């Protein structure tokens, strides 16, 4: 028998969420996963060093381009997960996001599988970046690229970042002459990323790429040029680049093909003007800010209370139903927006069943500008999991981030606690079939006894609704 290392962790749970195309797993102690993509057949290998499975190898048969997920003990102190794709499919390893919410809670967000013929160079292979709970790379890629050896080369770049709206790149150089920063753009076929090349430039010693930008940007010095690869993932849309210049700052804006957002040039020496959320005294309910009407005066928000009728949604051990929590929250959100002069419609106002396709159709036929689906979450066997999650697909990334930030700030400054379970991408039908910015708000977990007790309270529902409404109004103001 092989003695077990004192530091070994155990896998406590794992599952493949086919709806969200995501693997979730938890361990008894901190782990540092390692991942790579292999070919023939195409498969994602995820290793957990110094980790025990302590059960027989498990296998889960899947579909939609993914053949199976196997979990087993690879050797005496390493557990291995193997996600194998169907023979005619593969995925881009650069679009796989492995992220920790804590050192013991992990998720593997997968891109939709693509036919092999869509990869010009054959099935992609290579390492997959792994990010810890602070957004720092801990495996597969270096956190900083190499600096060009010849420091006499042109402009030195001090700072590169993706701006908070995920619609632009900020570059700061050391020369006052702004014309020094020229650039070219185009697709990098090998990586499937969008490339911005700055000729005659180098990385200055001690240059910075913020942690929240590293998962989207890969920066490298190649000869006399500086290369920035922008991953087309997680709401980052790139097709063409426009440039704004102001002293030493260059703002490169990748613009989505379906949405074109007008952005004013950032002020000199400031990367971007981000509004810091206001802080409010505990137990004080601040009114929703007034939205500035858009030029065409036609903003319509579709509020979608999830489930209904024969589908009550999640039901916890105490009998609390999801539909009974989300309807009063949704109605309050609608009322608050209407009081601010924003046109609002709801997919349902009574406890009736409405199909998912029907909800999308109602939104489209009404001419809605924004779609907000409101839900409450649950997870079997995990009463410790709680907090706010927002989901988006394609167009809704910045909308989700705005609402997530507003709700967290508002609830936590009005006498309650709400954990941040982050913004995530998911292929929910009401999101992926919407041609407008659409989000799904998971207000909390009914399977958490503490959070469920809050969610059933009228005063907490009121604060939650206030927070959601504030986020919607803030997003409307920023875009109009």
C-alpha positions as a Markdown table, in Angstrom:
| # | Residue | x | y | z |
|---|---|---|---|---|
| 1 | Unk | 0.0 | 0.0 | 0.0 |
| 2 | Unk | 1.1 | 3.5 | -0.8 |
| 3 | Unk | 1.0 | 5.9 | 2.2 |
| 4 | Unk | -1.1 | 8.9 | 1.6 |
| 5 | Unk | 0.6 | 12.3 | 1.8 |
| 6 | Unk | -0.5 | 14.4 | 4.8 |
| 7 | Unk | -1.2 | 17.3 | 2.5 |
| 8 | Unk | -3.4 | 15.4 | 0.1 |
| 9 | Unk | -6.8 | 16.8 | -0.7 |
| 10 | Unk | -10.0 | 14.8 | -1.5 |
| 11 | Unk | -12.5 | 15.5 | -4.2 |
| 12 | Unk | -15.7 | 16.1 | -2.4 |
| 13 | Unk | -18.0 | 16.5 | -5.4 |
| 14 | Unk | -18.0 | 17.1 | -9.1 |
| 15 | Unk | -20.6 | 17.4 | -11.8 |
| 16 | Unk | -21.0 | 18.5 | -15.4 |
| 17 | Unk | -23.7 | 21.1 | -15.9 |
| 18 | Unk | -24.9 | 20.5 | -19.5 |
| 19 | Unk | -27.2 | 23.6 | -19.5 |
| 20 | Unk | -24.3 | 25.9 | -18.8 |
| 21 | Unk | -21.6 | 23.7 | -20.4 |
| 22 | Unk | -19.5 | 23.8 | -17.2 |
| 23 | Unk | -17.8 | 21.4 | -14.8 |
| 24 | Unk | -18.0 | 22.3 | -11.1 |
| 25 | Unk | -15.9 | 20.5 | -8.5 |
| 26 | Unk | -14.9 | 20.9 | -4.9 |
| 27 | Unk | -12.1 | 19.6 | -2.7 |
| 28 | Unk | -11.4 | 19.2 | 1.0 |
| 29 | Unk | -8.2 | 21.3 | 0.8 |
| 30 | Unk | -6.6 | 23.9 | -1.5 |
| 31 | Unk | -5.6 | 22.5 | -4.9 |
| 32 | Unk | -3.7 | 23.8 | -8.0 |
| 33 | Unk | -5.2 | 22.3 | -11.1 |
| 34 | Unk | -3.2 | 21.8 | -14.3 |
| 35 | Unk | -4.9 | 21.5 | -17.7 |
| 36 | Unk | -4.1 | 20.8 | -21.3 |
| 37 | Unk | -5.8 | 20.1 | -24.6 |
| 38 | Unk | -4.8 | 16.9 | -26.5 |
| 39 | Unk | -5.8 | 15.6 | -29.9 |
| 40 | Unk | -6.7 | 12.2 | -31.5 |
| 41 | Unk | -9.1 | 12.1 | -29.9 |
| 42 | Unk | -9.8 | 15.7 | -28.8 |
| 43 | Unk | -9.9 | 15.8 | -25.1 |
| 44 | Unk | -9.3 | 18.2 | -22.2 |
| 45 | Unk | -7.1 | 16.8 | -19.4 |
| 46 | Unk | -7.5 | 18.3 | -16.0 |
| 47 | Unk | -5.0 | 17.1 | -13.3 |
| 48 | Unk | -5.3 | 17.7 | -9.6 |
| 49 | Unk | -1.9 | 17.1 | -8.0 |
| 50 | Unk | -1.8 | 15.8 | -4.4 |
| 51 | Unk | -5.4 | 14.9 | -4.6 |
| 52 | Unk | -7.3 | 11.7 | -3.9 |
| 53 | Unk | -10.6 | 10.5 | -5.4 |
| 54 | Unk | -11.1 | 7.7 | -2.9 |
| 55 | Unk | -13.7 | 6.0 | -5.1 |
| 56 | Unk | -13.7 | 4.0 | -8.3 |
| 57 | Unk | -13.3 | 5.7 | -11.6 |
| 58 | Unk | -16.6 | 7.4 | -12.6 |
| 59 | Unk | -17.8 | 8.2 | -16.1 |
| 60 | Unk | -20.6 | 10.4 | -17.3 |
| 61 | Unk | -21.9 | 10.1 | -20.9 |
| 62 | Unk | -22.8 | 13.5 | -22.4 |
| 63 | Unk | -24.0 | 14.9 | -25.7 |
| 64 | Unk | -23.9 | 18.0 | -28.0 |
| 65 | Unk | -20.4 | 17.5 | -29.2 |
| 66 | Unk | -19.0 | 16.2 | -25.8 |
| 67 | Unk | -18.7 | 12.4 | -25.6 |
| 68 | Unk | -18.0 | 11.8 | -21.9 |
| 69 | Unk | -16.4 | 13.0 | -18.7 |
| 70 | Unk | -14.3 | 10.5 | -16.7 |
| 71 | Unk | -12.8 | 11.1 | -13.3 |
| 72 | Unk | -10.3 | 8.6 | -11.8 |
| 73 | Unk | -7.1 | 8.2 | -9.8 |
| 74 | Unk | -4.3 | 8.7 | -12.4 |
| 75 | Unk | -1.5 | 7.7 | -9.9 |
| 76 | Unk | -1.0 | 7.5 | -6.2 |
| 77 | Unk | -1.4 | 11.3 | -5.6 |
| 78 | Unk | -3.0 | 12.7 | -8.7 |
| 79 | Unk | -6.7 | 12.7 | -9.7 |
| 80 | Unk | -7.4 | 13.2 | -13.4 |
| 81 | Unk | -10.5 | 14.5 | -15.2 |
| 82 | Unk | -10.8 | 13.7 | -18.9 |
| 83 | Unk | -13.4 | 15.5 | -21.0 |
| 84 | Unk | -13.5 | 13.7 | -24.3 |
| 85 | Unk | -15.2 | 15.2 | -27.3 |
| 86 | Unk | -17.0 | 13.5 | -30.2 |
| 87 | Unk | -14.6 | 12.5 | -33.0 |
| 88 | Unk | -15.7 | 15.3 | -35.3 |
| 89 | Unk | -15.6 | 18.1 | -32.7 |
| 90 | Unk | -13.0 | 20.0 | -30.7 |
| 91 | Unk | -12.7 | 23.2 | -28.6 |
| 92 | Unk | -10.2 | 26.0 | -28.4 |
| 93 | Unk | -8.0 | 25.7 | -25.3 |
| 94 | Unk | -7.7 | 29.5 | -25.1 |
| 95 | Unk | -11.4 | 29.8 | -24.7 |
| 96 | Unk | -11.5 | 27.4 | -21.7 |
| 97 | Unk | -11.8 | 29.3 | -18.5 |
| 98 | Unk | -10.7 | 27.4 | -15.3 |
| 99 | Unk | -11.5 | 29.6 | -12.3 |
| 100 | Unk | -11.6 | 29.3 | -8.6 |
| 101 | Unk | -14.3 | 30.9 | -6.5 |
| 102 | Unk | -12.2 | 29.8 | -3.5 |
| 103 | Unk | -9.1 | 27.6 | -3.3 |
| 104 | Unk | -11.5 | 24.6 | -2.8 |
| 105 | Unk | -14.3 | 25.5 | -5.2 |
| 106 | Unk | -13.6 | 25.4 | -8.9 |
| 107 | Unk | -15.4 | 25.7 | -12.2 |
| 108 | Unk | -14.3 | 24.8 | -15.8 |
| 109 | Unk | -16.3 | 27.0 | -18.2 |
| 110 | Unk | -16.2 | 25.4 | -21.7 |
| 111 | Unk | -16.8 | 27.1 | -25.1 |
| 112 | Unk | -19.3 | 25.5 | -27.4 |
| 113 | Unk | -17.7 | 22.5 | -29.3 |
| 114 | Unk | -16.9 | 23.3 | -32.9 |
| 115 | Unk | -16.6 | 21.0 | -35.9 |
| 116 | Unk | -13.0 | 20.1 | -36.6 |
| 117 | Unk | -13.2 | 21.6 | -40.0 |
| 118 | Unk | -13.6 | 25.0 | -38.4 |
| 119 | Unk | -10.0 | 24.8 | -37.1 |
| 120 | Unk | -7.7 | 25.5 | -40.1 |
| 121 | Unk | -4.7 | 23.8 | -38.5 |
| 122 | Unk | -6.5 | 20.8 | -37.2 |
| 123 | Unk | -7.6 | 19.9 | -33.7 |
| 124 | Unk | -6.1 | 22.6 | -31.3 |
| 125 | Unk | -3.8 | 21.4 | -28.5 |
| 126 | Unk | -1.8 | 23.1 | -25.8 |
| 127 | Unk | -1.9 | 24.2 | -22.2 |
| 128 | Unk | -5.0 | 25.8 | -20.6 |
| 129 | Unk | -4.6 | 28.8 | -18.2 |
| 130 | Unk | -5.8 | 28.2 | -14.6 |
| 131 | Unk | -6.9 | 31.3 | -12.6 |
| 132 | Unk | -7.1 | 31.4 | -8.8 |
| 133 | Unk | -9.8 | 33.2 | -6.8 |
| 134 | Unk | -7.9 | 36.5 | -7.3 |
| 135 | Unk | -7.9 | 36.2 | -11.0 |
| 136 | Unk | -4.2 | 35.4 | -11.2 |
| 137 | Unk | -2.7 | 32.7 | -13.5 |
| 138 | Unk | -1.3 | 29.8 | -11.4 |
| 139 | Unk | -0.7 | 27.2 | -14.2 |
| 140 | Unk | -0.1 | 26.7 | -17.9 |
| 141 | Unk | 1.0 | 30.3 | -18.7 |
| 142 | Unk | 3.5 | 32.8 | -17.3 |
| 143 | Unk | 1.8 | 35.7 | -15.7 |
| 144 | Unk | 4.2 | 38.1 | -17.4 |
| 145 | Unk | 5.7 | 37.8 | -20.9 |
| 146 | Unk | 9.3 | 38.2 | -21.6 |
| 147 | Unk | 10.7 | 41.7 | -22.1 |
| 148 | Unk | 12.5 | 42.4 | -25.3 |
| 149 | Unk | 16.2 | 42.3 | -24.8 |
| 150 | Unk | 17.0 | 45.4 | -26.9 |
| 151 | Unk | 15.7 | 48.2 | -24.8 |
| 152 | Unk | 16.7 | 50.8 | -27.4 |
| 153 | Unk | 13.7 | 49.8 | -29.5 |
| 154 | Unk | 11.1 | 52.6 | -29.9 |
| 155 | Unk | 8.3 | 53.3 | -27.5 |
| 156 | Unk | 8.3 | 51.6 | -24.1 |
| 157 | Unk | 4.8 | 50.5 | -23.0 |
| 158 | Unk | 4.1 | 50.7 | -19.3 |
| 159 | Unk | 0.5 | 49.6 | -19.0 |
| 160 | Unk | -1.9 | 47.4 | -21.0 |
| 161 | Unk | -5.5 | 46.6 | -19.9 |
| 162 | Unk | -8.9 | 45.6 | -21.0 |
| 163 | Unk | -11.3 | 48.4 | -19.9 |
| 164 | Unk | -14.1 | 47.5 | -17.4 |
| 165 | Unk | -16.8 | 47.4 | -20.1 |
| 166 | Unk | -14.8 | 44.7 | -22.1 |
| 167 | Unk | -15.1 | 47.0 | -25.2 |
| 168 | Unk | -11.6 | 48.5 | -25.4 |
| 169 | Unk | -7.9 | 48.2 | -24.7 |
| 170 | Unk | -5.9 | 50.8 | -22.9 |
| 171 | Unk | -2.2 | 51.2 | -23.7 |
| 172 | Unk | 0.1 | 53.7 | -22.0 |
| 173 | Unk | 3.5 | 54.6 | -23.5 |
| 174 | Unk | 6.4 | 56.6 | -22.1 |
| 175 | Unk | 6.7 | 59.0 | -25.0 |
| 176 | Unk | 4.7 | 62.3 | -25.1 |
| 177 | Unk | 4.5 | 62.1 | -28.9 |
| 178 | Unk | 1.3 | 60.2 | -29.3 |
| 179 | Unk | 1.9 | 59.5 | -33.0 |
| 180 | Unk | 4.6 | 57.0 | -31.9 |
| 181 | Unk | 2.0 | 54.4 | -31.2 |
| 182 | Unk | 0.9 | 53.1 | -34.5 |
| 183 | Unk | -0.8 | 49.7 | -34.7 |
| 184 | Unk | -2.1 | 47.1 | -37.1 |
| 185 | Unk | -4.9 | 44.5 | -36.4 |
| 186 | Unk | -6.2 | 41.2 | -37.7 |
| 187 | Unk | -7.2 | 37.7 | -36.7 |
| 188 | Unk | -4.6 | 35.3 | -35.4 |
| 189 | Unk | -5.7 | 32.0 | -36.9 |
| 190 | Unk | -3.5 | 29.8 | -34.8 |
| 191 | Unk | -4.9 | 31.0 | -31.5 |
| 192 | Unk | -8.4 | 32.1 | -32.7 |
| 193 | Unk | -7.7 | 35.5 | -31.1 |
| 194 | Unk | -7.8 | 39.0 | -32.3 |
| 195 | Unk | -4.3 | 40.5 | -32.7 |
| 196 | Unk | -3.2 | 44.1 | -32.2 |
| 197 | Unk | 0.4 | 44.7 | -33.2 |
| 198 | Unk | 2.3 | 47.8 | -32.2 |
| 199 | Unk | 5.5 | 48.1 | -34.3 |
| 200 | Unk | 8.8 | 49.5 | -32.9 |
| 201 | Unk | 7.7 | 49.1 | -29.3 |
| 202 | Unk | 8.8 | 47.2 | -26.3 |
| 203 | Unk | 7.6 | 46.4 | -22.8 |
| 204 | Unk | 9.1 | 48.7 | -20.1 |
| 205 | Unk | 10.6 | 47.0 | -17.0 |
| 206 | Unk | 7.9 | 46.7 | -14.4 |
| 207 | Unk | 5.0 | 47.2 | -16.9 |
| 208 | Unk | 1.6 | 46.2 | -15.7 |
| 209 | Unk | -1.3 | 44.1 | -16.9 |
| 210 | Unk | -4.0 | 44.1 | -14.2 |
| 211 | Unk | -5.1 | 40.8 | -12.9 |
| 212 | Unk | -8.6 | 41.1 | -14.3 |
| 213 | Unk | -7.2 | 41.6 | -17.8 |
| 214 | Unk | -4.8 | 38.7 | -17.9 |
| 215 | Unk | -7.5 | 36.1 | -18.6 |
| 216 | Unk | -8.4 | 38.1 | -21.8 |
| 217 | Unk | -5.1 | 39.5 | -23.0 |
| 218 | Unk | -1.9 | 37.8 | -23.9 |
| 219 | Unk | 1.0 | 40.3 | -24.3 |
| 220 | Unk | 4.3 | 39.4 | -25.8 |
| 221 | Unk | 7.4 | 41.1 | -27.4 |
| 222 | Unk | 8.1 | 39.6 | -30.8 |
| 223 | Unk | 11.3 | 41.1 | -32.3 |
| 224 | Unk | 10.8 | 44.8 | -32.6 |
| 225 | Unk | 7.0 | 44.6 | -32.3 |
| 226 | Unk | 4.6 | 44.3 | -29.4 |
| 227 | Unk | 1.7 | 41.9 | -29.8 |
| 228 | Unk | -1.6 | 41.9 | -27.9 |
| 229 | Unk | -3.9 | 38.9 | -28.4 |
| 230 | Unk | -7.5 | 39.5 | -27.3 |
| 231 | Unk | -9.4 | 36.3 | -26.6 |
| 232 | Unk | -12.9 | 36.2 | -28.2 |
| 233 | Unk | -14.6 | 34.9 | -25.1 |
| 234 | Unk | -16.6 | 35.9 | -22.0 |
| 235 | Unk | -18.3 | 38.7 | -23.7 |
| 236 | Unk | -15.2 | 40.2 | -25.4 |
| 237 | Unk | -16.3 | 41.0 | -28.9 |
| 238 | Unk | -13.7 | 42.0 | -31.5 |
| 239 | Unk | -14.0 | 42.7 | -35.2 |
| 240 | Unk | -12.4 | 46.1 | -35.9 |
| 241 | Unk | -10.5 | 48.7 | -34.0 |
| 242 | Unk | -11.0 | 52.4 | -33.6 |
| 243 | Unk | -8.3 | 54.5 | -31.9 |
| 244 | Unk | -8.6 | 57.5 | -29.6 |
| 245 | Unk | -5.5 | 59.4 | -28.7 |
| 246 | Unk | -4.9 | 61.7 | -25.7 |
| 247 | Unk | -1.3 | 62.5 | -24.7 |
| 248 | Unk | 0.3 | 59.2 | -23.8 |
| 249 | Unk | -2.9 | 57.1 | -23.6 |
| 250 | Unk | -4.1 | 55.1 | -26.6 |
| 251 | Unk | -7.6 | 53.7 | -26.4 |
| 252 | Unk | -8.1 | 50.8 | -28.9 |
| 253 | Unk | -11.7 | 49.9 | -29.1 |
| 254 | Unk | -12.6 | 46.4 | -30.5 |
| 255 | Unk | -16.3 | 46.8 | -31.6 |
| 256 | Unk | -18.7 | 43.9 | -31.8 |
| 257 | Unk | -20.2 | 43.2 | -35.2 |
| 258 | Unk | -23.8 | 43.4 | -33.8 |
| 259 | Unk | -23.4 | 46.2 | -31.3 |
| 260 | Unk | -21.5 | 49.4 | -31.8 |
| 261 | Unk | -21.0 | 51.4 | -28.6 |
| 262 | Unk | -19.9 | 55.0 | -28.8 |
| 263 | Unk | -17.1 | 55.8 | -26.3 |
| 264 | Unk | -15.7 | 59.2 | -25.5 |
| 265 | Unk | -11.9 | 59.4 | -25.4 |
| 266 | Unk | -10.5 | 58.9 | -21.8 |
| 267 | Unk | -9.0 | 62.0 | -20.1 |
| 268 | Unk | -5.2 | 62.4 | -20.1 |
| 269 | Unk | -3.3 | 60.1 | -17.8 |
| 270 | Unk | -6.5 | 58.3 | -16.7 |
| 271 | Unk | -7.2 | 54.8 | -18.1 |
| 272 | Unk | -11.0 | 55.1 | -18.0 |
| 273 | Unk | -13.6 | 57.0 | -15.9 |
| 274 | Unk | -15.2 | 54.3 | -13.7 |
| 275 | Unk | -18.0 | 55.5 | -11.5 |
| 276 | Unk | -17.3 | 54.4 | -7.9 |
| 277 | Unk | -20.5 | 53.1 | -6.3 |
| 278 | Unk | -22.0 | 55.3 | -3.6 |
| 279 | Unk | -22.0 | 54.0 | -0.1 |
| 280 | Unk | -25.2 | 54.2 | 2.0 |
| 281 | Unk | -25.7 | 53.9 | 5.7 |
| 282 | Unk | -27.1 | 50.5 | 6.9 |
| 283 | Unk | -30.9 | 50.1 | 6.8 |
| 284 | Unk | -31.4 | 53.2 | 4.6 |
| 285 | Unk | -33.2 | 52.5 | 1.4 |
| 286 | Unk | -32.0 | 55.0 | -1.2 |
| 287 | Unk | -34.2 | 55.8 | -4.2 |
| 288 | Unk | -33.4 | 54.4 | -7.6 |
| 289 | Unk | -31.5 | 57.1 | -9.6 |
| 290 | Unk | -33.3 | 58.8 | -12.4 |
| 291 | Unk | -32.3 | 57.6 | -15.8 |
| 292 | Unk | -31.5 | 60.1 | -18.6 |
| 293 | Unk | -33.8 | 59.2 | -21.5 |
| 294 | Unk | -32.1 | 58.1 | -24.7 |
| 295 | Unk | -32.3 | 60.3 | -27.7 |
| 296 | Unk | -35.0 | 58.2 | -29.4 |
| 297 | Unk | -37.0 | 57.9 | -26.1 |
| 298 | Unk | -37.6 | 54.2 | -26.7 |
| 299 | Unk | -36.1 | 52.1 | -23.9 |
| 300 | Unk | -38.3 | 49.2 | -22.9 |
| 301 | Unk | -37.2 | 46.7 | -20.3 |
| 302 | Unk | -38.7 | 43.2 | -20.3 |
| 303 | Unk | -38.8 | 41.8 | -16.8 |
| 304 | Unk | -39.1 | 38.0 | -16.7 |
| 305 | Unk | -40.1 | 36.3 | -13.5 |
| 306 | Unk | -38.8 | 32.7 | -14.0 |
| 307 | Unk | -40.9 | 29.5 | -13.9 |
| 308 | Unk | -44.6 | 29.7 | -12.9 |
| 309 | Unk | -47.7 | 27.6 | -12.9 |
| 310 | Unk | -46.9 | 23.9 | -13.2 |
| 311 | Unk | -43.2 | 24.8 | -12.9 |
| 312 | Unk | -42.6 | 26.2 | -9.4 |
| 313 | Unk | -38.8 | 26.2 | -9.9 |
| 314 | Unk | -36.6 | 25.2 | -7.0 |
| 315 | Unk | -38.2 | 24.1 | -3.7 |
| 316 | Unk | -36.1 | 23.8 | -0.5 |
| 317 | Unk | -36.5 | 21.4 | 2.3 |
| 318 | Unk | -38.8 | 23.8 | 4.2 |
| 319 | Unk | -41.1 | 24.1 | 1.3 |
| 320 | Unk | -40.1 | 27.6 | 0.1 |
| 321 | Unk | -40.8 | 27.8 | -3.6 |
| 322 | Unk | -38.7 | 29.8 | -6.1 |
| 323 | Unk | -41.8 | 31.3 | -7.7 |
| 324 | Unk | -43.0 | 32.7 | -4.4 |
| 325 | Unk | -39.7 | 34.6 | -3.9 |
| 326 | Unk | -39.0 | 36.0 | -7.4 |
| 327 | Unk | -42.5 | 37.3 | -8.3 |
| 328 | Unk | -42.6 | 40.0 | -5.6 |
| 329 | Unk | -39.0 | 41.0 | -6.4 |
| 330 | Unk | -39.8 | 41.1 | -10.2 |
| 331 | Unk | -43.0 | 43.2 | -9.6 |
| 332 | Unk | -41.0 | 45.7 | -7.4 |
| 333 | Unk | -38.3 | 46.0 | -10.0 |
| 334 | Unk | -40.9 | 46.8 | -12.7 |
| 335 | Unk | -42.7 | 49.4 | -10.5 |
| 336 | Unk | -39.4 | 51.1 | -9.6 |
| 337 | Unk | -38.4 | 51.4 | -13.3 |
| 338 | Unk | -41.8 | 52.6 | -14.3 |
| 339 | Unk | -41.5 | 55.4 | -11.6 |
| 340 | Unk | -38.4 | 56.5 | -13.4 |
| 341 | Unk | -40.2 | 56.9 | -16.7 |
| 342 | Unk | -38.8 | 53.7 | -18.2 |
| 343 | Unk | -41.2 | 51.6 | -20.2 |
| 344 | Unk | -41.6 | 48.1 | -18.6 |
| 345 | Unk | -43.3 | 44.9 | -19.6 |
| 346 | Unk | -43.4 | 41.6 | -17.8 |
| 347 | Unk | -43.6 | 38.1 | -19.3 |
| 348 | Unk | -46.1 | 37.1 | -16.6 |
| 349 | Unk | -47.8 | 38.9 | -13.7 |
| 350 | Unk | -49.6 | 35.9 | -12.2 |
| 351 | Unk | -48.6 | 32.3 | -11.2 |
| 352 | Unk | -48.9 | 30.9 | -14.7 |
| 353 | Unk | -46.7 | 28.8 | -16.9 |
| 354 | Unk | -45.0 | 30.5 | -19.8 |
| 355 | Unk | -42.7 | 28.6 | -22.1 |
| 356 | Unk | -39.1 | 29.7 | -22.6 |
| 357 | Unk | -39.5 | 30.3 | -26.3 |
| 358 | Unk | -42.7 | 32.3 | -25.6 |
| 359 | Unk | -40.8 | 34.6 | -23.2 |
| 360 | Unk | -38.2 | 35.4 | -25.9 |
| 361 | Unk | -40.9 | 35.9 | -28.5 |
| 362 | Unk | -42.8 | 38.3 | -26.2 |
| 363 | Unk | -39.6 | 40.3 | -25.7 |
| 364 | Unk | -38.9 | 40.5 | -29.4 |
| 365 | Unk | -42.4 | 41.4 | -30.4 |
| 366 | Unk | -42.7 | 44.1 | -27.8 |
| 367 | Unk | -39.5 | 45.8 | -29.1 |
| 368 | Unk | -37.7 | 45.4 | -25.8 |
| 369 | Unk | -34.3 | 47.0 | -25.4 |
| 370 | Unk | -33.2 | 44.9 | -22.4 |
| 371 | Unk | -34.2 | 41.5 | -21.0 |
| 372 | Unk | -34.0 | 40.7 | -17.3 |
| 373 | Unk | -34.9 | 37.2 | -16.0 |
| 374 | Unk | -35.2 | 36.8 | -12.3 |
| 375 | Unk | -34.6 | 33.5 | -10.4 |
| 376 | Unk | -33.5 | 31.9 | -7.2 |
| 377 | Unk | -30.8 | 29.2 | -7.1 |
| 378 | Unk | -30.4 | 25.8 | -5.5 |
| 379 | Unk | -27.7 | 23.1 | -5.3 |
| 380 | Unk | -28.3 | 19.7 | -3.7 |
| 381 | Unk | -26.1 | 18.7 | -0.8 |
| 382 | Unk | -24.4 | 22.0 | -0.5 |
| 383 | Unk | -26.1 | 24.1 | 2.1 |
| 384 | Unk | -22.9 | 26.2 | 2.5 |
| 385 | Unk | -23.2 | 27.7 | -1.0 |
| 386 | Unk | -24.9 | 31.1 | -1.2 |
| 387 | Unk | -24.7 | 34.4 | -3.0 |
| 388 | Unk | -25.6 | 36.4 | -6.1 |
| 389 | Unk | -24.9 | 35.1 | -9.6 |
| 390 | Unk | -25.6 | 36.8 | -12.9 |
| 391 | Unk | -25.6 | 35.1 | -16.2 |
| 392 | Unk | -25.2 | 36.4 | -19.7 |
| 393 | Unk | -24.6 | 35.2 | -23.2 |
| 394 | Unk | -23.0 | 37.1 | -26.0 |
| 395 | Unk | -24.4 | 40.6 | -25.8 |
| 396 | Unk | -25.1 | 40.8 | -22.0 |
| 397 | Unk | -21.7 | 40.8 | -20.4 |
| 398 | Unk | -21.4 | 44.5 | -19.5 |
| 399 | Unk | -25.1 | 44.6 | -18.6 |
| 400 | Unk | -24.6 | 41.7 | -16.2 |
| 401 | Unk | -21.5 | 43.2 | -14.6 |
| 402 | Unk | -23.2 | 46.5 | -14.0 |
| 403 | Unk | -26.3 | 44.9 | -12.3 |
| 404 | Unk | -24.1 | 42.5 | -10.3 |
| 405 | Unk | -22.0 | 45.4 | -8.9 |
| 406 | Unk | -25.0 | 47.5 | -8.1 |
| 407 | Unk | -26.9 | 44.8 | -6.3 |
| 408 | Unk | -23.9 | 43.7 | -4.2 |
| 409 | Unk | -23.1 | 47.3 | -3.3 |
| 410 | Unk | -26.7 | 48.1 | -2.4 |
| 411 | Unk | -27.7 | 45.0 | -0.5 |
| 412 | Unk | -24.4 | 44.9 | 1.6 |
| 413 | Unk | -24.8 | 48.6 | 2.5 |
| 414 | Unk | -28.4 | 48.3 | 3.6 |
| 415 | Unk | -28.2 | 45.9 | 6.6 |
| 416 | Unk | -27.8 | 42.6 | 4.8 |
| 417 | Unk | -25.0 | 40.3 | 3.6 |
| 418 | Unk | -24.8 | 39.0 | 0.0 |
| 419 | Unk | -21.9 | 37.0 | -1.3 |
| 420 | Unk | -20.4 | 37.6 | -4.7 |
| 421 | Unk | -20.6 | 34.4 | -6.9 |
| 422 | Unk | -19.6 | 36.4 | -9.9 |
| 423 | Unk | -20.8 | 37.0 | -13.4 |
| 424 | Unk | -20.8 | 33.9 | -15.6 |
| 425 | Unk | -21.6 | 33.0 | -19.2 |
| 426 | Unk | -24.3 | 30.4 | -19.9 |
| 427 | Unk | -26.3 | 29.1 | -22.9 |
| 428 | Unk | -29.7 | 29.5 | -21.2 |
| 429 | Unk | -32.3 | 29.7 | -24.0 |
| 430 | Unk | -33.7 | 33.0 | -22.9 |
| 431 | Unk | -30.2 | 34.5 | -23.1 |
| 432 | Unk | -28.8 | 32.9 | -26.2 |
| 433 | Unk | -32.0 | 33.5 | -28.3 |
| 434 | Unk | -32.3 | 37.1 | -27.3 |
| 435 | Unk | -31.0 | 39.6 | -29.9 |
| 436 | Unk | -30.7 | 42.3 | -27.2 |
| 437 | Unk | -28.6 | 42.6 | -24.0 |
| 438 | Unk | -30.1 | 39.9 | -21.8 |
| 439 | Unk | -29.2 | 38.7 | -18.3 |
| 440 | Unk | -30.5 | 36.1 | -15.8 |
| 441 | Unk | -30.3 | 37.1 | -12.1 |
| 442 | Unk | -29.9 | 34.4 | -9.5 |
| 443 | Unk | -30.9 | 36.3 | -6.4 |
| 444 | Unk | -29.6 | 33.7 | -3.9 |
| 445 | Unk | -29.7 | 30.0 | -2.9 |
| 446 | Unk | -32.9 | 28.5 | -1.5 |
| 447 | Unk | -30.8 | 25.5 | -0.4 |
| 448 | Unk | -28.8 | 27.8 | 2.0 |
| 449 | Unk | -30.9 | 27.9 | 5.2 |
| 450 | Unk | -29.6 | 31.4 | 6.1 |
| 451 | Unk | -30.1 | 32.9 | 2.6 |
| 452 | Unk | -33.5 | 31.3 | 2.2 |
| 453 | Unk | -34.6 | 32.9 | 5.5 |
| 454 | Unk | -33.6 | 36.3 | 4.0 |
| 455 | Unk | -35.2 | 35.6 | 0.6 |
| 456 | Unk | -38.6 | 35.0 | 2.2 |
| 457 | Unk | -38.5 | 38.3 | 4.1 |
| 458 | Unk | -40.4 | 41.3 | 2.5 |
| 459 | Unk | -37.8 | 43.8 | 3.6 |
| 460 | Unk | -35.0 | 41.8 | 2.0 |
| 461 | Unk | -37.0 | 41.3 | -1.2 |
| 462 | Unk | -37.5 | 45.1 | -1.3 |
| 463 | Unk | -33.7 | 45.8 | -1.0 |
| 464 | Unk | -32.9 | 43.2 | -3.6 |
| 465 | Unk | -35.4 | 44.7 | -6.0 |
| 466 | Unk | -34.0 | 48.2 | -5.3 |
| 467 | Unk | -30.5 | 46.9 | -6.1 |
| 468 | Unk | -31.6 | 45.3 | -9.4 |
| 469 | Unk | -33.4 | 48.4 | -10.5 |
| 470 | Unk | -30.4 | 50.6 | -9.7 |
| 471 | Unk | -28.2 | 48.4 | -11.8 |
| 472 | Unk | -30.6 | 48.5 | -14.8 |
| 473 | Unk | -31.0 | 52.3 | -14.5 |
| 474 | Unk | -27.2 | 52.7 | -14.3 |
| 475 | Unk | -26.7 | 50.6 | -17.4 |
| 476 | Unk | -29.3 | 52.7 | -19.3 |
| 477 | Unk | -27.6 | 55.9 | -18.2 |
| 478 | Unk | -24.2 | 54.7 | -19.3 |
| 479 | Unk | -25.4 | 53.6 | -22.7 |
| 480 | Unk | -27.5 | 56.6 | -23.5 |
